[in-house]
Amino acid sequence: MSDARAQILGAVRTALGPPREAAAIAAEAAALLETPELIRPRLPNRSLTDVFAERISAPKIGATVERVPRLADFPRAVDRYLRENGLPQAAALQPAPELLELDWAGIELHKGMAADQAAGIGIARWGVAETGSLVFHSGPDTPVLFNFLPLHSVIAIDVRQIVAHLEDYAAAAAGPPPRNANIITGASGTTDIEGSYVRGAHGPGFLHVVIIGDTPI
């Protein structure tokens, strides 16, 4: 071993200090878990719905938000979004049972998601107020491609499924883990190309979130 390498490794060992007992490490981790409020950011003193809507529509995240009282009102919210953005009255519909049973009159629905799909309709399993994020789990009724291929993504989220922090989603997600879990925060964009902002680099360029339910939580 060269002298320089020995000096570097020696400095690292000195900085790390003596080895710690496994029990001490476990006790420190347990103490952190007992008082999560010490490490989690404090949210504004408003309903989680309001905080989530504010975070997800912030300029850096770039989504738009609408609130409707019932899931039955979701198709009309989608219809308005398509019209207001000059899009065809057509979209790929995620085959989730709660979406399939809605009245989609006036909108041409596509079962599959094309690579150049203009609009896709889906439903998120959770919303995270802390970051303004949507959580999706893959499954037979929730194909992952619906989260990434359309240019415009219109997503429903039940007000009762909005949690405060990311750990709260993890605690609520009981049962076997999905093959894929996607946590999506806002519309996709990048400035990697000559410093110019480009929408839709890694997913939908436009995200419209429809919050279902008007009861503050």
Rosetta blueprint (number, residue, H / E / L):
1 M L
2 S L
3 D H
4 A H
5 R H
6 A H
7 Q H
8 I H
9 L H
10 G H
11 A H
12 V H
13 R H
14 T H
15 A H
16 L H
17 G L
18 P L
19 P L
20 R L
21 E L
22 A H
23 A H
24 A H
25 I H
26 A H
27 A H
28 E H
29 A H
30 A H
31 A H
32 L H
33 L H
34 E H
35 T L
36 P H
37 E H
38 L H
39 I L
40 R L
41 P L
42 R L
43 L L
44 P L
45 N L
46 R L
47 S L
48 L H
49 T H
50 D H
51 V H
52 F H
53 A H
54 E H
55 R H
56 I H
57 S L
58 A L
59 P L
60 K L
61 I L
62 G L
63 A L
64 T E
65 V E
66 E E
67 R E
68 V E
69 P L
70 R L
71 L H
72 A H
73 D H
74 F H
75 P H
76 R H
77 A H
78 V H
79 D H
80 R H
81 Y H
82 L H
83 R H
84 E H
85 N L
86 G L
87 L L
88 P L
89 Q L
90 A E
91 A E
92 A E
93 L E
94 Q L
95 P L
96 A L
97 P H
98 E H
99 L H
100 L H
101 E L
102 L L
103 D L
104 W L
105 A L
106 G L
107 I L
108 E E
109 L E
110 H E
111 K L
112 G L
113 M L
114 A L
115 A L
116 D L
117 Q L
118 A L
119 A E
120 G E
121 I E
122 G E
123 I E
124 A L
125 R L
126 W E
127 G E
128 V E
129 A L
130 E L
131 T L
132 G L
133 S E
134 L E
135 V E
136 F E
137 H E
138 S L
139 G E
140 P L
141 D L
142 T E
143 P L
144 V H
145 L H
146 F H
147 N H
148 F L
149 L L
150 P L
151 L L
152 H E
153 S E
154 V E
155 I E
156 A E
157 I E
158 D E
159 V H
160 R H
161 Q H
162 I E
163 V E
164 A L
165 H L
166 L H
167 E H
168 D H
169 Y H
170 A H
171 A H
172 A H
173 A L
174 A L
175 G L
176 P L
177 P L
178 P L
179 R L
180 N L
181 A E
182 N E
183 I E
184 I E
185 T L
186 G L
187 A L
188 S L
189 G E
190 T E
191 T L
192 D L
193 I L
194 E L
195 G L
196 S L
197 Y L
198 V E
199 R E
200 G L
201 A L
202 H L
203 G L
204 P L
205 G L
206 F E
207 L E
208 H E
209 V E
210 V E
211 I E
212 I E
213 G L
214 D L
215 T L
216 P L
217 I L
